[in-house]
Amino acid sequence: MTHEGYDYIVVGGGSAGCVVASRLAEAGDVSVCLIEAGPNDCDLAEVQDLARWSELLHGELDFGYRIEPQIHGNSRLVHSRGRVLGGCSSHNSCIALRPSAADFHSWERSGAEGWGPDPVSESFDRVVERVHLELGNTANPLTRDFVASAGRAGYSLTDFSHPLFSQPFLSQRRKGGAGWLPLNKRGTRRESSSNAYLHRPGVANNLTIKTLSSVVAISWLGRRARAVVLADGSEIYVERDLVLSAGAFDTPKLLLLSGVGPPDALEALGIAVLHPLVGVGKHLIDHPEGVLIWELDRALPNATSQKYEAALFADVDGNGRADVMLHFGLEAFDLHTAPAGYPSASDAFSLTPNVCYAVSEGEVTLRSGDPRDPVVIDPRYFSDSEGYDERTMLEGFRIAREVVAQTPLADWALRELAPGADLVSDADLSGYLRRTHNTVYHPAGTCRMGAPTDETTVVDPNLRLVGIDNVFIADASVFPEMVGVNPNLTVMMIGERCAALIAP
Ligand SMILES: Cc1cc2nc3c(=O)[nH]c(=O)nc-3n(C[C@H](O)[C@H](O)[C@H](O)COP(=O)(O)OP(=O)(O)OC[C@H]3O[C@@H](n4cnc5c(N)ncnc54)[C@H](O)[C@@H]3O)c2cc1C
């Protein structure tokens, strides 16, 4: 039997995985193998054409993970995850924001030493050297009027392309700001991590990419990863380091299947414990999202790149940071409102408030020891005992209505379709929210980075798996805390830092 081995193996060719694999291959005379469960994205028009991103929801290239019944939230919610080279960066809407410096101070405070604003800023700079950013279609008159009405409501025009946009925004405008969103795209084509890092002239030939290959387990030699095991039972050997980049659901799954996790849970499934780590799968954080929809009094103007080109950030707590973000959408985002019986329309717009720093936490656990079974995902939306998440969301609902009440946007709005203008009390809005909310698809934190002395830490600040010699994690699962903006650029930044930390 041939012995197939590489110096570095990266599992998962998603937002972070493509970055790590490509940078490691560039770094020197080493062999690198990137293993991706889905197909190559190169010739898939539905992936490359950013305008078609929402067609991918619940389709063949989406893992489409169901969640457990929720006590306080919407149990019908499905967590979309790209199953294709580029991962969710081949599936998402390409909103490209850097979090504020304050977010990285908070990462440092929670034990991620060395991840403060200055060092991460260098890694973000490396990302945007590779990943082209541009604004969407700023000519759409309806989106322009949203920005104008937000200004009239006190959320004045803000440049979200600023490297640390929250700083000028919070010091100058206490209520918040609205404006055009930078997108990682070139014209109509998405600038996914695969396009920016892999499908480019001069890509290193010491990088092997295996698509349609799922890793089902890690095999160990003492405290070292010896090989990864593929679904067909074959093994690929790790000569130096293994990097897990399978995302916030599948990275903890692989660790748990391979005997790294809370010992009780592993033993209950008959999985031999290699290393007890209670934090694996815990601390599932996300941005829960509500939706309000208005019917238009005329045809929807169709000049758009991906329908969500502007947003509003609001500091509702007056604590100096934006707590709510509202995306402005050129469609009726009725994924959950229509099944709940609310009317919809083809000429419509939506405002989708999300809680930037939601405090409810969930968890990811194994359903069984069979790698074909998806993990159990229990986000526990709106479960925090103080009710912060729901209260903040309902403030977001009020802001949405306040903005739509201002001209010029008010002139476009024929009627509120969901939840409907007659729904105003907190109790009624809460009922609606719980039946119809979605996620912005930002799950994170399930293998959190922290101080090695903290028992809930899964990776140390060098991204090294605690207790194991040669395994690193680079993806959204390592977030110590949620960032206050859409996270894709931050995930790519983690890919850059991981490569810099372990490159030969
Ligand atoms: C619909 C949608 C819209 C979004 N919109 C935005 C946006 O506009 N802006 C933004 O900032 N963020 C957005 N996000 C979130 C953002 O895209 C993610 O946070 C980010 O891509 C996560 O990156 P990751 O590297 O952690 O995981 P992923 O990008 O999901 O990568 C994981 C990869 O691992 C592969 N994989 C999984 N298991 C295995 C296995 N066992 N073996 C081999 N390969 C495996 C998967 O196929 C996938 O390619 C969106 C997400 C979605 C789903």
Ligand as a Chemical Component Dictionary entry (heavy atoms), coordinates in Angstrom:
data_LIG
# 
_chem_comp.id                   LIG 
_chem_comp.type                 NON-POLYMER 
_chem_comp.pdbx_formal_charge   0 
_chem_comp.three_letter_code    LIG 
# 
loop_
_chem_comp_atom.comp_id 
_chem_comp_atom.atom_id 
_chem_comp_atom.alt_atom_id 
_chem_comp_atom.type_symbol 
_chem_comp_atom.charge 
_chem_comp_atom.model_Cartn_x 
_chem_comp_atom.model_Cartn_y 
_chem_comp_atom.model_Cartn_z 
_chem_comp_atom.pdbx_ordinal 
LIG C1  C1  C 0 -25.689 32.005 3.782 1  
LIG C2  C2  C 0 -24.556 32.677 4.485 2  
LIG C3  C3  C 0 -24.361 34.045 4.331 3  
LIG C4  C4  C 0 -23.310 34.666 5.011 4  
LIG N1  N1  N 0 -23.034 35.979 4.728 5  
LIG C5  C5  C 0 -21.915 36.538 5.229 6  
LIG C6  C6  C 0 -21.493 37.829 4.810 7  
LIG O1  O1  O 0 -22.090 38.443 3.921 8  
LIG N2  N2  N 0 -20.393 38.366 5.399 9  
LIG C7  C7  C 0 -19.705 37.712 6.383 10 
LIG O2  O2  O 0 -18.753 38.289 6.922 11 
LIG N3  N3  N 0 -20.072 36.474 6.789 12 
LIG C8  C8  C 0 -21.122 35.860 6.193 13 
LIG N4  N4  N 0 -21.448 34.582 6.532 14 
LIG C9  C9  C 0 -20.630 33.890 7.558 15 
LIG C10 C10 C 0 -19.252 33.497 7.051 16 
LIG O3  O3  O 0 -19.307 33.115 5.696 17 
LIG C11 C11 C 0 -18.697 32.380 7.943 18 
LIG O4  O4  O 0 -18.607 32.869 9.260 19 
LIG C12 C12 C 0 -17.333 31.897 7.514 20 
LIG O5  O5  O 0 -17.329 31.564 6.157 21 
LIG C13 C13 C 0 -16.921 30.678 8.343 22 
LIG O6  O6  O 0 -15.685 30.218 7.863 23 
LIG P1  P1  P 0 -15.023 28.877 8.390 24 
LIG O7  O7  O 0 -13.697 28.793 7.736 25 
LIG O8  O8  O 0 -15.122 28.837 9.850 26 
LIG O9  O9  O 0 -15.972 27.704 7.866 27 
LIG P2  P2  P 0 -16.450 27.349 6.401 28 
LIG O10 O10 O 0 -16.245 28.476 5.466 29 
LIG O11 O11 O 0 -17.836 26.808 6.552 30 
LIG O12 O12 O 0 -15.466 26.195 5.953 31 
LIG C14 C14 C 0 -15.541 24.871 6.412 32 
LIG C15 C15 C 0 -15.185 23.963 5.248 33 
LIG O13 O13 O 0 -14.906 22.662 5.740 34 
LIG C16 C16 C 0 -15.501 21.703 4.901 35 
LIG N5  N5  N 0 -15.696 20.513 5.725 36 
LIG C17 C17 C 0 -16.557 20.356 6.751 37 
LIG N6  N6  N 0 -16.417 19.141 7.294 38 
LIG C18 C18 C 0 -15.418 18.524 6.610 39 
LIG C19 C19 C 0 -14.818 17.256 6.717 40 
LIG N7  N7  N 0 -15.212 16.380 7.649 41 
LIG N8  N8  N 0 -13.836 16.921 5.828 42 
LIG C20 C20 C 0 -13.424 17.801 4.877 43 
LIG N9  N9  N 0 -13.987 19.033 4.741 44 
LIG C21 C21 C 0 -14.962 19.390 5.606 45 
LIG C22 C22 C 0 -16.772 22.367 4.417 46 
LIG O14 O14 O 0 -17.257 21.771 3.240 47 
LIG C23 C23 C 0 -16.297 23.810 4.225 48 
LIG O15 O15 O 0 -15.787 24.009 2.932 49 
LIG C24 C24 C 0 -22.476 33.913 5.875 50 
LIG C25 C25 C 0 -22.665 32.543 6.015 51 
LIG C26 C26 C 0 -23.680 31.923 5.310 52 
LIG C27 C27 C 0 -23.864 30.431 5.444 53 
# 
loop_
_chem_comp_bond.comp_id 
_chem_comp_bond.atom_id_1 
_chem_comp_bond.atom_id_2 
_chem_comp_bond.value_order 
_chem_comp_bond.pdbx_ordinal 
LIG C1  C2  SING 1  
LIG C2  C3  SING 2  
LIG C2  C26 DOUB 3  
LIG C3  C4  DOUB 4  
LIG C4  N1  SING 5  
LIG C4  C24 SING 6  
LIG N1  C5  DOUB 7  
LIG C5  C6  SING 8  
LIG C5  C8  SING 9  
LIG C6  O1  DOUB 10 
LIG C6  N2  SING 11 
LIG N2  C7  SING 12 
LIG C7  O2  DOUB 13 
LIG C7  N3  SING 14 
LIG N3  C8  DOUB 15 
LIG C8  N4  SING 16 
LIG N4  C9  SING 17 
LIG N4  C24 SING 18 
LIG C9  C10 SING 19 
LIG C10 O3  SING 20 
LIG C10 C11 SING 21 
LIG C11 O4  SING 22 
LIG C11 C12 SING 23 
LIG C12 O5  SING 24 
LIG C12 C13 SING 25 
LIG C13 O6  SING 26 
LIG O6  P1  SING 27 
LIG P1  O7  DOUB 28 
LIG P1  O8  SING 29 
LIG P1  O9  SING 30 
LIG O9  P2  SING 31 
LIG P2  O10 DOUB 32 
LIG P2  O11 SING 33 
LIG P2  O12 SING 34 
LIG O12 C14 SING 35 
LIG C14 C15 SING 36 
LIG C15 O13 SING 37 
LIG C15 C23 SING 38 
LIG O13 C16 SING 39 
LIG C16 N5  SING 40 
LIG C16 C22 SING 41 
LIG N5  C17 SING 42 
LIG N5  C21 SING 43 
LIG C17 N6  DOUB 44 
LIG N6  C18 SING 45 
LIG C18 C19 SING 46 
LIG C18 C21 DOUB 47 
LIG C19 N7  SING 48 
LIG C19 N8  DOUB 49 
LIG N8  C20 SING 50 
LIG C20 N9  DOUB 51 
LIG N9  C21 SING 52 
LIG C22 O14 SING 53 
LIG C22 C23 SING 54 
LIG C23 O15 SING 55 
LIG C24 C25 DOUB 56 
LIG C25 C26 SING 57 
LIG C26 C27 SING 58 
# 
